[in-house]
Amino acid sequence: MERWRGKVAVVTGASAGIGWAICKELLKADMIVIGLARRLKVMEELKSQLPTNQKDRFFPRECDLTSLPSLRTAFHWLEQRFAQRMHVLVNNAGMCEFSKLLDAGNDEAIKRVIDVNLMGAVYCTKEAYRLMKKAMEFGEECHVIQVNSLLGHVVPPHIPGCGFNLYPVAKHALRATNEILRREMADDKLLRLSTISPGLTETDFGKKEPLSENVDSFPDFEQPLKPEDVANGVAFILGSPLHVTIAELLMVPTSEKY
């Protein structure tokens, strides 16, 4: 990770869980980290808890990934603040509006699932790529990492009961999108593209009250992944030498069956 020291990283969904764990891991590697999330006050509180030598390198910015103006404003600020270039993007933001796909009255909710989990990642990647091209002109290495999900690989039988509706659809689509991006980026020798897909992880994701009374609780696992496990996976991906691309890293709790 030494070669990333002083480089600029953006992490979406940075106000909790996996996103915040990734921010801390990158800060430990002496990177400059911009955290994007809707909950600015939460990120500012988290920043206050960082060690002194890390606080000055963490920049929380309010950003709603379902709003293109909000997203572009965040990247415009980054462009002006950091010499028009960045080096690492971690598309971590994800959400689910828990209801069954066929439930009435959830049309806007399930649209948000696609907007955040798929289109938010697409638009962030487009903005980041524009700035990464400038970094690569100076011979600087860049990396895009998509935080996907086990549900981007399989749709287990218990999914309807959990109320995930279009969440697995968005995550499968994100995997397909990555393959399109990989081909479009094929000539960028200093740019790598990776996906990390965690199974059940111990976060606040899914603790929200479901929208439908027909939605059951999540299945229990003896020991789910911790956000730090996923952050360590991101560090492993970034730490691999330039001639090695970890294209896909699937990590699940040992007790999770799929």
Salt bridges, closest charged atoms under 4 A:
GLU25 OE1 - LYS28 NZ 3.45
ASP30 OD2 - ARG5 NE 3.19
ASP30 OD1 - ARG57 NH2 3.52
GLU79 OE2 - ARG130 NH1 3.06
GLU79 OE2 - LYS134 NZ 3.08
GLU97 OE2 - ARG112 NH2 2.96
GLU97 OE1 - LYS208 NZ 2.80
ASP115 OD2 - LYS111 NZ 2.90
GLU127 OE2 - ARG72 NE 3.75
GLU127 OE1 - ARG130 NH2 3.13
GLU140 OE1 - ARG85 NE 3.01
GLU140 OE1 - HIS87 NE2 2.72
GLU141 OE1 - ARG3 NE 2.72
GLU141 OE2 - ARG192 NH2 2.90
GLU179 OE2 - ARG182 NH2 3.54
GLU179 OE1 - ARG183 NH1 3.20
GLU202 OE1 - LYS226 NZ 3.57
ASP204 OD1 - LYS207 NZ 3.73
GLU248 OE2 - HIS153 NE2 3.21
